[in-house]
Amino acid sequence: MEIGNRFKQYRIASGLTQEDVSLKAGVSLLTVNKFENGSDIKLSTLIKLLDSINIHADIDNIIPDVLDR
């Protein structure tokens, strides 16, 4: 499953609209929509989107802190 689709499922399960996410993340509604539909986005935008739905802590699973080794 594509990351945008996973994000969409998590957003919906969290009771958030695309507009809610765009406002929290400080990105356009079009950016959220395009991402959820499979378009590529910048890493910095992805982090903002993850933060907007409170799963930013999970980024440590993707990119562990080098000091935790």
N, C-alpha and C positions, 0 to 999 in steps of 0.2 A: 504494500500500500504506500502511496506517495505521501510525503511529509505534509503537503498542503491539505490533503484529505484527512489525515490524522488530526491535524490542527483544527480543522472544521468540526470534526466529531467531538473533540475535546471542548471546543468553544460552545457548541450547542449543548453538550452535557452540563456545562457550567452555567447555562442560562443566559449567555451573552449573545448579543447581536453583532453583526459585522461593524455596525456603527459604534457600538460600545467599545469594541476592540480598537477601532481606528482612533477614537478619541483618547483612550488610555495609552495607546502606543505612540501617538503623535504622528501617525501616518495617514495617508488618504484612504477613504473607503474603497476606492478603486484598487489600491495596493493590496488590501486585505482580500478583496474579491478575486483578483488575479492570482494571488498566492494560493488561495484555497482551490482554485481551478487549474493549478499546475504550472503557473509561470514561475520563473526563477526570480529570486530576490537577493539583495545584498545580505551578507552575514549580519551586519549591524541592524538591518531591518528585521531579520529573523529574531535576533535577541530581543528587540523591542516588542515584537509580537508575543514571544514566549513570556516575557515579563508581564505583559498585559493580561495574560490568563493564568498568571501565578505558577508557571512551570519552569521559570528561569533556573531554579535550583537544579533541575534535571540536566542542565548543561554540563554539570560536573561529570555526568556519565559519558558524555560525548568527548569532552576535553577536560580530563582530570587536572587538578592543581598539581604542579610539579613538586610543590613542597609537601604534599601528602604521600609521597612515595616512600 
